[in-house]
Amino acid sequence: MKTEIYKFRRNYFKNSAVIKLLFLLIFVCSMNAYSQKTKEIKGDKEFAQYAYIDAIKTYERIYEKGYKSQDMLEKLGDSYYFKADLDNAAKWYKELFSFTQDIAPEYYYRYAQSLKATQDYKKADEMITLFNKINGLDSRGELATTQKNYLDVIKKNSGRYQIQNAGINSKFSDYGSAFYKDKIIFASARDTGSVITKKHSWTGEGFTNLYSAEMDSEGKLSGVKNYGRMLNTKLHESTPVFTKDGNTVYFTRNNYLTKKGKDKEGTTLLKIYQAKLQDDKWTNIKELPFNSNEYSVAHPALSADNKTLYFASNMPGTLGASDIFKVKINDDGSFGTPVNLGKGINTEGRETFPMITAENELYFASDGHPGLGGLDIFVSKLDKNGNFGNVINVGEPLNGPKDDFAFLINEGTRTGFISSNRDGGQGNDDIYSFSEIKKIDYTCQQSLSGVVTDKENGLPLAKVRIILFDNLSTEINSTISDDNGNYSFAVECGKSYLVRAEKIEYNTNEKNIVIPGSTGKTDLPLILDPVRCKVTIGDDLGKCFGIKMIYFDLDKSNITKKAEFELAKILDVLNQYPSLEIDVRSHTDCRQTYAYNMKLSNRRAKSTIAWFIKKGINPKRLTGRGYGESQLVNDCGCEPTNVSTCTEEQHQANRRSEFIITKL
């Protein structure tokens, strides 16, 4: 099976008694811990009572009640713009421009885009003109007039292949093809037709054997046959490669000649074997000298001159789960010392299934280089100095969100085969044929990548949709961040792009980037701000909305218009959660006497509570008092002189309002 062939997974054939013993030990330990764990779960349930506050919905509701601010209108417009609901986006951006003219340039552009969706092109042109005037360095302003007629642009390396099912697949796994005379040889787990078929315990399928298929002049395949017992055994065989004269084959097999070999942990690994053709029979099968019972060696590939063998292994010195190596084949048939291809090719992930062309293009599969998901196929060209160049993703449709691997090409016809477990196949893995329409351009290659993180805690965010736009705002490509928050795109050198990150329960973020004109990698980290605020007992509800203080006139405790806008946010939450109770706390800085500040803050806390009661909140849900200068958050005390050398900013940190949740 390809699963074990390329993953080099450990514990390959474990004794069932050992597994049963392991499960028994886990069960006993679990029972001993059960009582204590039950208590912990109960405690967790009591502690983790959270309320989730959707700020956008709150803003819409308080807008209907007459409260608004620039920040609120920007967020409302963005929330719909990034969801492609441009009609509603235009509505809120219109409100924004009616509210103030002191607006960031990007909002002119977004408003123009939204207006075009409503077919208000005249107003859109006005906004674009203003955008270009304010932000003339942005090429979008110059090119936006052509947006009505723009053409779709796809990423640089995609669309170069036509692909279809190879027509030889079964309902089992089929993968890893090689050219041999007028045939292709491939691995398959299909039923051999015997009365008793040995099944592999991981998959329920038969072990993979080598099969052949006839190939006509147009590359079409037919007549699938078992390649025979000359190479096949009761365990796995796969991924053969044949010398130019057709008299030598290298292939992958489990550690098996006359009996099954195992490492010190009892695991049967993978080895590369060699066989010679004599009288139309493969004979003299032997393992290569750099194989080992302690690591796997697999997936051989030959250079055009048959003097270098490339392969995948997790031997000592490997950077990740598996790396690509090469080894010299001497004139006498002996082998040199394997050499790791290094960090340019290999990563901390999996690099496997190499294939080298006569033009010194190394194709291989990897999940370590930025890709579309699972294993992707990459290529790197060997220069005249023997160094591999930049690693390039070959793009869609050869690559997709699943595993794509085992690239094979006829350099004369530019046709070939890949293997994939993509949706729509017949088995776990299938073989697909392709024709190359356009060769890859090696002149300059760039990748744009980064990590998406949560603004609140700095942790990586998985499953974020990242969208790449060109300078005409045409969507070029999109991807999903992985479990570590990583994303990556193939981009063109010297081009300008817009990158958008969006995820449910987070505010969408956009960034512009100009790609350097030379080959390399460009890093663009993205930070997303949660839309919904998670609070529990003891938290300050005001932090959900960035409320630092409720503004009062100097030495006054009357609720101002500014104060009402902030309090309306808290009021909306109180209305959404009828059982929620809060403690209103008012704080001052140290300037004025201690007694005066205590009285002033008490009056302000009471007037705040009175405002909530006037708006219909039950007084039983509200407590509060003033703390004056008794709980300063810094070292800006003034006693006993009422004089301080602190800055205004430091004093402002102490002038704060808090809305502490006391019950949910």
FENDA-V990461 format. One record per run of one state. SS is the DSSP state (A for helix, B for strand, O for the rest). FROM is the first residue (numbers start at 1). TO is the last residue. If there is no record, write none. Layout:
ss=SS from=FROM to=TO
ss=SS from=FROM to=TO
This chain:
ss=O from=1 to=1
ss=A from=2 to=7
ss=O from=8 to=15
ss=A from=16 to=47
ss=O from=48 to=50
ss=B from=51 to=54
ss=A from=55 to=64
ss=O from=65 to=69
ss=A from=70 to=81
ss=O from=82 to=85
ss=A from=86 to=99
ss=O from=100 to=104
ss=A from=105 to=117
ss=O from=118 to=120
ss=A from=121 to=134
ss=O from=135 to=138
ss=A from=139 to=149
ss=O from=150 to=160
ss=B from=161 to=165
ss=O from=166 to=173
ss=B from=174 to=180
ss=O from=181 to=182
ss=B from=183 to=188
ss=O from=189 to=198
ss=B from=199 to=199
ss=O from=200 to=205
ss=B from=206 to=206
ss=O from=207 to=208
ss=B from=209 to=215
ss=O from=216 to=220
ss=B from=221 to=226
ss=O from=227 to=236
ss=B from=237 to=242
ss=O from=243 to=247
ss=B from=248 to=254
ss=O from=255 to=255
ss=B from=256 to=256
ss=O from=257 to=259
ss=B from=260 to=260
ss=O from=261 to=269
ss=B from=270 to=278
ss=O from=279 to=280
ss=B from=281 to=287
ss=O from=288 to=296
ss=B from=297 to=302
ss=O from=303 to=307
ss=B from=308 to=313
ss=O from=314 to=321
ss=B from=322 to=329
ss=O from=330 to=334
ss=B from=335 to=335
ss=O from=336 to=338
ss=B from=339 to=340
ss=O from=341 to=349
ss=B from=350 to=356
ss=O from=357 to=360
ss=B from=361 to=366
ss=O from=367 to=375
ss=B from=376 to=382
ss=O from=383 to=387
ss=B from=388 to=388
ss=O from=389 to=391
ss=B from=392 to=393
ss=O from=394 to=403
ss=B from=404 to=410
ss=O from=411 to=414
ss=B from=415 to=420
ss=O from=421 to=429
ss=B from=430 to=436
ss=O from=437 to=445
ss=B from=446 to=454
ss=O from=455 to=459
ss=B from=460 to=460
ss=O from=461 to=464
ss=B from=465 to=469
ss=O from=470 to=474
ss=B from=475 to=480
ss=O from=481 to=485
ss=B from=486 to=491
ss=O from=492 to=495
ss=B from=496 to=502
ss=O from=503 to=505
ss=B from=506 to=507
ss=O from=508 to=508
ss=B from=509 to=514
ss=O from=515 to=519
ss=B from=520 to=523
ss=O from=524 to=525
ss=B from=526 to=530
ss=O from=531 to=531
ss=B from=532 to=535
ss=O from=536 to=539
ss=B from=540 to=540
ss=A from=541 to=545
ss=O from=546 to=560
ss=A from=561 to=576
ss=O from=577 to=580
ss=B from=581 to=587
ss=O from=588 to=593
ss=A from=594 to=614
ss=O from=615 to=618
ss=A from=619 to=621
ss=B from=622 to=628
ss=O from=629 to=647
ss=A from=648 to=654
ss=O from=655 to=656
ss=B from=657 to=663
ss=O from=664 to=664
